[in-house]
């Protein structure tokens, strides 16, 4: 099955990529994974082609992807296993298009900075979606004393301080003017 995805994340985790975005036809989240276990993508798997050659998928691009199966996990119901077909870049999102994709949850899986997986595994907490594109306030990137990359912000009156896996973290940390009001957040 082919889908055109508005990409909102290409983060780095365990030296691999987590590429996710919204299906432009349905506005539903899609996380591209390597297999039914939710394995992240290699560098080669998240490359796309356009008339000018290959490029790595990045946020705010619309990319046609082909999937072989929907492979939901308890904590990541949006997972789809990619095929071997090369992704095709369609075009870049315009700034005024982004707000149409915003999510409006009451909280980000609660008001804490983390979610206990055992609560998910024992059905005490049901994850309907593990990704959100949200509008936030008071964004601050920072590095903790033990060198963890983090972002703090206010969403819907709640303060969050979460880990960051964005490969452009250093640029964002050093350039205060680039701080955005719209963030893509994910349950790990």
C-alpha positions in Angstrom: 0.0 0.0 0.0 1.3 3.4 -0.9 0.8 6.5 1.2 1.9 10.1 0.9 3.3 11.2 4.2 3.8 14.7 5.5 7.0 14.0 7.5 7.3 15.6 10.9 10.1 13.5 12.4 13.4 11.9 11.3 15.0 11.5 14.7 18.0 9.4 15.6 17.8 6.6 18.1 20.4 3.9 18.6 22.2 5.2 15.5 19.1 4.5 13.4 16.2 6.7 12.2 12.6 7.1 13.4 10.7 8.6 10.5 7.1 9.5 11.1 4.5 11.8 9.8 0.8 12.1 8.8 -0.9 10.5 5.9 -2.0 13.5 3.8 -5.2 11.7 2.7 -6.4 10.7 6.2 -4.4 13.0 8.6 -3.5 9.8 10.6 0.0 9.2 12.0 2.3 6.7 10.3 5.7 5.6 11.7 7.8 3.8 9.1 9.6 0.8 10.6 11.8 -2.0 9.3 9.8 -4.9 10.7 6.8 -6.0 12.8 8.9 -5.5 16.0 9.1 -1.7 15.3 12.8 -1.7 14.5 14.1 1.7 13.4 15.3 2.4 9.9 18.9 2.4 8.6 20.4 5.3 6.8 19.8 3.6 3.5 16.1 2.8 4.2 15.2 6.4 4.8 16.6 7.7 1.5 14.3 9.0 -1.1 14.6 9.9 -4.8 13.5 13.0 -6.7 14.4 14.2 -10.2 17.7 15.6 -8.8 18.9 12.3 -7.2 18.8 10.7 -3.7 18.2 12.6 -0.5 17.5 11.7 3.1 13.9 12.2 4.3 13.6 15.2 6.5 10.8 17.0 8.3 8.4 19.1 6.3 8.7 17.1 3.1 5.8 15.1 1.6 7.1 11.7 0.6 5.4 8.8 -1.1 6.2 5.6 0.8 5.2 2.0 0.1 4.3 -0.3 3.0 3.8 -4.1 3.3 1.8 -4.2 6.5 0.4 -2.3 9.4 2.3 -3.5 12.5 0.9 -1.8 15.6 2.6 -2.3 19.0 0.9 -1.5 22.3 3.0 1.6 22.7 3.3 2.5 19.0 0.0 1.8 17.2 1.0 3.8 14.1 3.8 1.5 12.9 3.8 0.4 9.3 6.5 -1.9 7.8 8.2 -0.4 4.8 8.7 -2.2 1.5 12.0 -2.2 -0.4 10.7 0.5 -2.8 12.6 3.8 -2.8 10.6 6.7 -1.3 9.6 9.4 -3.7 9.7 13.1 -2.6 6.5 14.9 -3.7 7.2 18.4 -2.4 7.9 20.4 0.7 5.2 21.6 3.1 4.5 25.3 3.1 4.4 26.9 6.6 0.7 27.7 6.3 -0.1 23.9 5.7 1.4 22.7 9.0 -1.4 23.8 11.3 -3.9 21.6 9.5 -2.0 18.6 10.9 -2.0 19.7 14.5 -3.2 17.4 17.3 -5.1 18.6 20.3 -4.7 16.0 23.1 -5.6 17.1 26.7 -2.2 15.9 27.9 0.9 14.1 26.5 0.0 10.6 27.9 -0.4 12.2 31.3 1.2 15.1 33.1 4.5 13.4 33.9 7.7 13.5 31.9 7.7 9.7 31.2 5.2 6.8 30.9 5.7 3.6 32.7 5.7 0.8 30.1 4.2 -1.7 32.6 1.1 0.5 32.8 0.8 0.1 29.0 1.5 -3.7 29.1 -1.1 -4.3 31.8 -3.7 -2.2 30.0 -3.8 0.4 32.8 -2.9 3.0 30.1 -4.2 2.6 26.6 -2.1 4.4 23.9 -4.4 5.5 21.1 -1.5 7.3 19.4 2.1 7.6 20.3 2.9 10.7 18.2 1.5 14.2 18.5 2.1 17.4 16.5 1.3 20.1 19.0 1.5 23.9 19.5 3.5 24.8 22.6 4.7 27.8 24.6 8.0 28.7 26.4 10.3 26.3 24.5 13.7 25.9 26.0 16.4 23.5 24.7 19.0 22.5 27.4 21.6 20.0 28.3 21.5 18.4 31.7 24.5 18.0 34.0 24.8 14.4 32.9 24.8 15.5 29.2 21.2 14.5 28.3 19.6 16.6 25.5 16.3 17.9 26.6 13.5 20.3 25.8 11.1 22.0 28.2 7.9 23.6 27.2 4.3 24.3 28.3 1.5 22.4 26.6 -2.2 23.0 27.6 -1.1 24.5 30.9 1.2 21.6 31.7 5.0 21.8 32.0 7.0 19.1 30.3 10.8 18.4 30.2 11.5 15.6 27.7 14.5 14.0 26.0 15.3 15.1 22.4 16.4 12.9 19.6 16.3 15.5 16.8 19.7 15.4 15.0 19.6 19.2 14.8 19.5 19.6 18.5 22.9 21.5 18.7 21.7 24.0 16.1 18.4 24.5 18.0 20.2 24.9 21.3 22.6 27.5 20.0 20.2 29.5 17.8 17.4 30.8 20.0 15.7 32.5 17.0 14.9 29.1 15.5 12.8 27.9 18.4 9.4 26.8 17.1 6.0 26.8 18.7 5.1 23.6 17.0 6.7 20.3 18.1 6.5 16.7 17.1 6.6 14.6 20.3 6.7 10.8 20.5 6.3 8.1 23.1 9.5 6.2 22.9 
